């Protein structure tokens, strides 16, 4: 059982926006880099975006220009703002500080 929870997933139309949240315990959040991954049926889990403890960000090509990762250290939350969503963004989204350790994730479904 992991000490964080993802939320904010929903069903939206193409072109819409969602903000995902990843809330972690104080012990786990720490001075760590966090990342959002996603996985859709039949596909491998892929990195969407990451953010270091110094707020340096990195994005997959598919997310660049549309998604923004950010963090609120005081509230121990990592956000993923997703704009101009496309049907191909449909997936279950996971946050983690270490690949291979996964929570339940949150489902994002984008209709065309």
Secondary structure by P-SEA (a helix, b strand, c coil): cccccccbbbbbcccbbbbbbbbbccccccccccbbbbbcccccccccccccccccccccccccccbbbbbcccccbbbbbbcccccccbbbbbbccccccccbbbbbbbcc
